[in-house]
Amino acid sequence: YLLEFRTTQCKNLPVDWIKINNTKTFSRYRTPFIEKKLKEKDLYNEKLLLECNLAYKDFLNHFTDDYENFKNVINKLSILDCLLSLSTVAAQPGYVKPIYTEENIIEVREGRNPITEVNKTTYVPNDILLNNENKCMIITGPNMGGKSNYVRQVALIGSYVPAEYAKLGLFDGIYTRMGAQDNIMSMFKSLNGQSTFMVELQETSNIMKYATPKSLIILDEFGRGTSTYDGIALAYSTLSYLLENINATTLFITHFTAIGSLENKFPQCHNYYMNYVEDKE
């Protein structure tokens, strides 16, 4: 709301006009009328802001009265959204309805990891069989060979499974230790001064404390956060404890070949290796 004049013209302007700013060539003014109206505008803006705040507080008070109703509606809508998403996925080709049983078993034929599959043009499916005779899988193999993807495809969400066949037991708990990069809470703990190794030990300790024979345990390269010899000792003793004292269904990924000797000590434990094809080009 400024009136702009060349500097050479300013000497003829009314004396009650208010100079706001100027440059070498131009000067800018407001008339008393404009100045008065701007002050009125600022006053009305303050009144408007005050009324808006009062209206918003009144809205919040009304919202608070019906908070539980809104909360229930949002929860129901979120469940409906999840069910619709699961039904959409279930209708896609390559998904099968799992058979659920009270047995301690995970049997999946030609299983796939749905997240990885979306990002790859080709995907090599894998079988998995965990039961009372094969209750612990020690999985080794090269880096980027698919070990972590393999243990993630245990398909326990309770919906259709990306596989040709799936038979799943009911577990009382699922306990995983997949690395700090896969766990937001682990990342926060690391930022708060706890080392990756300390977080790894704490989370594994909780698994050993709360898991039962009816639980599913997944440990991915436990012991990698410290030196090689210490890591081997920790991984060996931890898996030995799980097999001897808890005997839960367990998937244990490791690069420590010494862990494989536990197969000779525990009949329910077996070694598995992620195979690969070498491209000489």
N, C-alpha and C positions, 0 to 999 in steps of 0.2 A: 504494500500500500504506500508506494513512494512516488513522488513527482520528480522527474529528472530534468535538469536544465544544464545547458552549457555554462561554464563558470562566468563567461562574459555577460550572460543574461541575468545573473543573480542579483545585481544591484537594483533592479527594477521590481523585485518581488516584495510582497507585503512584509512588514517588519515582524509580524506575529507568527510567521511561518517558522517551523522548527527544522533546522538542518540536522539530518541524521548521519550522513557521511558524505565524503567527497573524494574525487580523484583529481588528477592534474587537469583533466578536461571537463569533468562533469561534477555536479553537486546534486544531492538528493534531499528532498524536503517532505515534510508532512504539514498539512493544514491543521489548525486547531480542531476543526470538525472531525477530521480523520483520526487525530490523536484521541479525541474524546470517545469516538466509536470503538477504537481498538481497546481502550481501557474497559469499556462496557462489555466487549466481546470476551476479554480475559476473565471478567467477573462471571459472565454466564457460563464459560467453560469450567470454571471452578465449581459453580453450582451444579452443572451437569455431571461432573465427576463425582461429586458428593452424592447426588441422587442415584447414580449408577452403582456406587458402592453400597448404598442402603438397599437398593433393589437386589443386588447380588447376595448380600447377607440374608435378606428375606428369603431368597430362593434356596440358599443353603439350609436355612432353618426348616423350610418345608421339605427339602430333600432328606434332612436328618430324620424327620418324623417317619419317612417311608424308606429309610435306609435298608432295612432287612428285606423289604419287598424288592427293591432294586437289586440288592445283592443276590437274592434267589433267582431273579429273572436273568441276570448276567451269567450266573453259574449254569442255569438250564440252557441258555443259548450257547454257551461255550461247549457243553456236552453235546448238544445237537450239532454244532459245527464239526466237532471231532467225529461224531458218528457218520455224518454226511461225507466227510473226507475219507473215512475208512471204507464206506460203502462204494465210493467212487473208485478207490484203489482195488477193492475186491472184485469189481466188475471187469477189471482189465485182464487180458489174456496172460497166462503164466502164473496165476495165483490160485491157491488151493485152500480149501477149508481144513484146518487141522483137526486131528482126533485127539481129544483130551482124555487123560487117564490118571488114576491115583498112583501109578507106578512112578519110580524115579527113572524117567527116560526122556531123552531128546533124540528123536530119529527124524532126520530130514534128508530127503533124496533130491539131488539136483537143486540144492538150495542156492539162493543168490542174496547178495546184500542190496536191498532196493535203493539205498542212497547212492552207492558207488555205481550201480547199474545205470542210473539215470545219466551219469556223466561220462559213460564209456560206450563206444560203439560196439565193442565185443566184451563179453563177460564169461569167464570160465566158471560154471557152477560146481559146487562141491557137496559131497554127502557128509553127514555127521551122525554119529551114533554114540550116545552116552547112556549107559544103564548100569546095573549093579555089577556086572562083570567088567565093564569099561567105564569106571566112574571118574577117572582123571585122565585128561589128555595133556601130555607135555609136548608142546608144539615148537619146533625150531624151523629154521629156513633163512634164506637171504633177506636182506633189507628190501623193502618195496615188493616183497613176494606175496603179500596178501594175508599175512597171519592175523593182523588186527581186524581186517574186514571179515575174515573167516569166523572169528569168535563173536563178532557183532551180529552175525546173521542167525543167532539162535532162536529168533522168531517167537518171542514170548509176550508180545503185546496183547494177545488175545483175539486177534483178528485173522484175516486170511494171510497166508504165507506165500512168498515168492519161491515156489518149489513145485516139484511134481507130486510129492507126498510128504506129509508131516504128522508125526505123532508126538505129543508133548505132555510131559508130566506137570503136575501142579506143585509149585515150590512155595515155601513160606517166606522166602526173601531172595533178592538178587543183589549180590555184592560185587562191585567192580572196582578195579584199580587200573585205569587205562592211560595214566600219564597226565601231567599237569596241563598240557595243551588241550586235553579233551574235557577238562573239568573247570568250570568257571570259578567255583569255590576254591579250588586248589590254586588258581591264578591269584585270587584275592589274598590267600594265605601267604603266597610267595611275596606279594607286594608288601605285606605287613611284617616282613622281616624273617619269615620262616623259609628255610632253604627247600629246594625241590625234594631233597633227600628226606628232610624232616617231615614234610607233608606226606611223602610216600610211606614212611614208617608209621605215622599216626593213622592214616587211612587203612593200612594193612592190619594194624593192631585192632582197629574197630571191627574189621572183618573177622579176625580170629576170636574176638570177644562175643560177637552176636550171631555168627553163622551156626546152623544146625545141620544134621544129616539130610534135612529136607530142603536145604538152600542150594542156590546156584552161585558159584564163585568164579569170577573171571579176573585173572591177574596178567597184565601185559608188561613183560620185562621188569619184574620186580628185582631191585638191587642194582639197576643201572645208574642210580644217582650217586654211587660211591665208587671206590676203587674196585678193580676186577676181583681180587681175592676176597675182599670184604663182601662184595656183591654175591659171589658164589656161595659163601658161607651163609649169608642171610637168606638167599633164595632156597638153598638146600634145606636149611633148618625150618624155614617157614612152611614149605611144601610138605616136609616130613611131618610136622605138627598137624597140618590140615588133614593129611591122609590117616595118621594114627589116632588122632583124638576127635576129629569132627567127621571125617569121611563124607564130606559134601560133594556134590557133583561139581567138578572143577575143570576149568580150562586155563592152562598155565603156559604162557608164551615166554620163551627165554632164548638167549644166545649162549648161555652157559652149558656146554655139552656135558659137564659133570653131573648136572641135574638128572640126565637120562638114566643114571645108575639106579635111581629110585624104582625103576620098573622091575628090577630084580628083587627088591625088598617088599614091594606092595603089589599083590596080584591084581588089584583093581586099577593099577596105574600103567599106562602104555605110552610109548613114544610115537610121535608123528612128525613128518617132515613135509614142508611145503615144497613141492617139486617146481622145477622151472625149465624153460626151454632156452638154450643159449643161441642168440642170434650172432653169428660170426661176422656179419656185416657191420 
